[in-house]
Amino acid sequence: MNSKFYITSPIYYVNDIPHIGHAYTTIIVDTLARFHRLKDKSVFCLTGTDEHGQKIEQSAQKKGQNPKDYVDTIAERFKSLWDAFGINYDYFIRTTDSTHQQSAQYVFLKMYKKGDIYKGEYEGNYCISCESFFAKSQLAGEKSCPDCSKETILLKEESYFFKLSAYTDKLLKFYDENPNFILPKSRRNEVINFVKSGLEDLSITRTSFNWGIKLPKELLENHPSNQKHVMYVWLDALVNYLSALGFHNDLENKMDFWPANYHIVGKDILRFHAIYWIAFLMSLDLPLPKHIAAHGWWTKDGAKMSKSVGNVVNPKEVVDAYGLDAFRYFVLREVPFGQDGDFSQNALIERINADLGNDLGNLLNRLLGMGAKYFNNTLKADLSELKTTYCEELAQIQALLNSLESYMNEVQTHRYLEELWKLFSLGNATIAKKEPWQLIKANKHAEVAQLLLLITNILLKAALFLSPCMPKSANKILKVFGLSANAENFKRFITQGEILDSIILEPTPALFPRIEEKLLQDIKIECTKLEPLEITNPISKEDFTKIDLRIGTIINAEVLPKSEKLLKLQVDLGEARPRQILAGIKAHYTPQDLLGKQVCVLANLKPAKLIGEISEGMLLATSDNEGLSFITPQNKRKNGSKIS
């Protein structure tokens, strides 16, 4: 087993202060890094800042600063925030570091000598905000950027080009041979389709501004015109994943960590990582990353965040009000990785009160309360009797624990936490079932001690798995048992499966006091008077009541050999038997992607026969240039729940 684990966040562009999206990405990276440290891996965790480009140069000019002073200030904000958040990174890289410049210039020169870089002239629509060129056919309207909607400028300049088009077949072959390279898998097709649509050679230098890394000395000598070239910000930025490891620079050489296990990025920069970066690495003849995982965006109370509106979520304000671990839990649990999420104080408070307070906190409080009241905090039982009495529960606990690693490996932190929380539900349910207060009245102290030691082992093992997500809270729980979250204890209680049969409990204050009202003042957005819209094919409320929409869970999925588009699904709608539904989603999902997924179903659609199979409903989904995605409930709901 490879004992090295390398994970990166994107390097954040220093054009503004950190927001919830930056915090979300970095917390995911920190969580995976902590998880693999628990498994006794040698981990290298990287984050940092991207500090070159025309946009930075212009922002500095507006503030009357030189670019270096400007980026120094903002880079420090990111570093200080991650330090305050306890992000356990191993290196914070800045693209203005001289060591990074050395690596970037080496990469440029090597690709040039290989014949993958040539000089030419570029003319096209350039978005300063995205630092990207777009073909006329890609623009939104006449001049607008398809990514950020800002107006592009028509730019014509001398440029060096990378032969991206030459790597089309190699890229497609790589995607085909590595189906788990892009996570979530639903994003894989958008990358493949982009490559299949035709790759153009990539302009990788600029001459219209100065704030960037100059070309290698070898290309400047005897070529005076090259003095005006600086590297394209995306070539410069992507090299950080190598330069941080001492790739042909003055840093300590840690290239034995390469290739990266995970690059965690936002969906807006997936293309740069999954296509450009991989092609660069192919040109350099370096091993390729194992996974690129792209998450969605965050909205605020259902609205897009905007500085002008004033509804951008400042993660530090949220953490100062509600606590770091509560915030970490919320962002990791609230939204399926890859999908867009919504931040609201109401949702955060609900998670704190219900999940953290009622489920986890209540279980710990019950253990400590009964342990103190009935046993003066000292618990002891016969191990063989404990295993016999709770044979079924211990098997259930082990099965749940065994399932968790796969969710972390797929960066499905919401599923990881969802499954982990079943342990707390099991603990609370077992207490309700056994009624230890009645057993004490019947003088059955040994049975109560067994029960409390079962709860002890549930909390102990769960806290070890919780520690990557909520490190402070997990260690407070483990301290109750005289333990801490580390690789030695993970091996002892998880890998080797040790069960405690005696313990002296150390009391601790309640971890998650109930929150009764919002702790931060919400921004009130003034609503303007709306003009009536023209509605296409309007229906009445009575028409809508005829539609039977319900929540269901996909319990089985299989490929139909006769069809290129259809998958055959069995969907549990809480009825006498599952519904069989044929869905044209084969291009977007594999059967394995769908198992356990909750979906919205049109339940009173007239059954239809397709290629000899009956379809008894329709799944609701949406499709755009980002691909296809199911309409799903925000939180898990009972199968058969009506949508109204």
Stockholm file with secondary structure:
# STOCKHOLM 1.0

chainA/1-644         MNSKFYITSPIYYVNDIPHIGHAYTTIIVDTLARFHRLKDKSVFCLTGTDEHGQKIEQSAQKKGQNPKDYVDTIAERFKSLWDAFGINYDYFIRTTDSTHQQSAQYVFLKMYKKGDIYKGEYEGNYCISCESFFAKSQLAGEKSCPDCSKETILLKEESYFFKLSAYTDKLLKFYDENPNFILPKSRRNEVINFVKSGLEDLSITRTSFNWGIKLPKELLENHPSNQKHVMYVWLDALVNYLSALGFHNDLENKMDFWPANYHIVGKDILRFHAIYWIAFLMSLDLPLPKHIAAHGWWTKDGAKMSKSVGNVVNPKEVVDAYGLDAFRYFVLREVPFGQDGDFSQNALIERINADLGNDLGNLLNRLLGMGAKYFNNTLKADLSELKTTYCEELAQIQALLNSLESYMNEVQTHRYLEELWKLFSLGNATIAKKEPWQLIKANKHAEVAQLLLLITNILLKAALFLSPCMPKSANKILKVFGLSANAENFKRFITQGEILDSIILEPTPALFPRIEEKLLQDIKIECTKLEPLEITNPISKEDFTKIDLRIGTIINAEVLPKSEKLLKLQVDLGEARPRQILAGIKAHYTPQDLLGKQVCVLANLKPAKLIGEISEGMLLATSDNEGLSFITPQNKRKNGSKIS
#=GR chainA/1-644 SS CCCEEEEECCCEETTSCCCHHHHHHHHHHHHHHHHHHHTTCEEEEEEEEECCSHHHHHHHHHTTCCHHHHHHHHHHHHHHHHHHTTCCCSEEEETTSHHHHHHHHHHHHHHHHHTCEEEEEEEEEEETTTTEEECGGGSBTTTBCTTTCCBCEEEEEEEEEECGGGGHHHHHHHHHHCTTSEESGGGHHHHHHHHHTCCCCEECEESSCCCSCBCCHHHHTTCGGGGGCEECHHHHHHTHHHHTTTTTSSSCCCGGGCSCSEEEEEGGGHHIIIIIIHHHHHHTTCCCCSCEEEECCEEETTEECCTTTTCCCCHHHHHHHHCHHHHHHHHHHHSCTTSCEEECHHHHHHIIIIIIIIIIIHHHHHHHHHHHHHHTTEEECCHHHHHHHTHHHHHHHHHHHHHHHHHHHTTCHHHHHHHHHHHHHHHHHHHHHHCHHHHHHTTCHHHHHHHHHHHHHHHHHHHHHHTTTSHHHHHHHHHHTTCCCSHHHHIIIIISCCCCSEEECCCCCCSSCCCCSCSSCCCCCCCCCCCCCCCSSCCCHHHHHTCCEEEEEEEEEEECTTCSSCEEEEEECSSSSCEEEEESCTTTCCHHHHTTCEEEEETTSCCEEETTEEECCEECEEEETTEEEECCCSSCCCTTCEEC
#=GC SS_cons         CCCEEEEECCCEETTSCCCHHHHHHHHHHHHHHHHHHHTTCEEEEEEEEECCSHHHHHHHHHTTCCHHHHHHHHHHHHHHHHHHTTCCCSEEEETTSHHHHHHHHHHHHHHHHHTCEEEEEEEEEEETTTTEEECGGGSBTTTBCTTTCCBCEEEEEEEEEECGGGGHHHHHHHHHHCTTSEESGGGHHHHHHHHHTCCCCEECEESSCCCSCBCCHHHHTTCGGGGGCEECHHHHHHTHHHHTTTTTSSSCCCGGGCSCSEEEEEGGGHHIIIIIIHHHHHHTTCCCCSCEEEECCEEETTEECCTTTTCCCCHHHHHHHHCHHHHHHHHHHHSCTTSCEEECHHHHHHIIIIIIIIIIIHHHHHHHHHHHHHHTTEEECCHHHHHHHTHHHHHHHHHHHHHHHHHHHTTCHHHHHHHHHHHHHHHHHHHHHHCHHHHHHTTCHHHHHHHHHHHHHHHHHHHHHHTTTSHHHHHHHHHHTTCCCSHHHHIIIIISCCCCSEEECCCCCCSSCCCCSCSSCCCCCCCCCCCCCCCSSCCCHHHHHTCCEEEEEEEEEEECTTCSSCEEEEEECSSSSCEEEEESCTTTCCHHHHTTCEEEEETTSCCEEETTEEECCEECEEEETTEEEECCCSSCCCTTCEEC
//
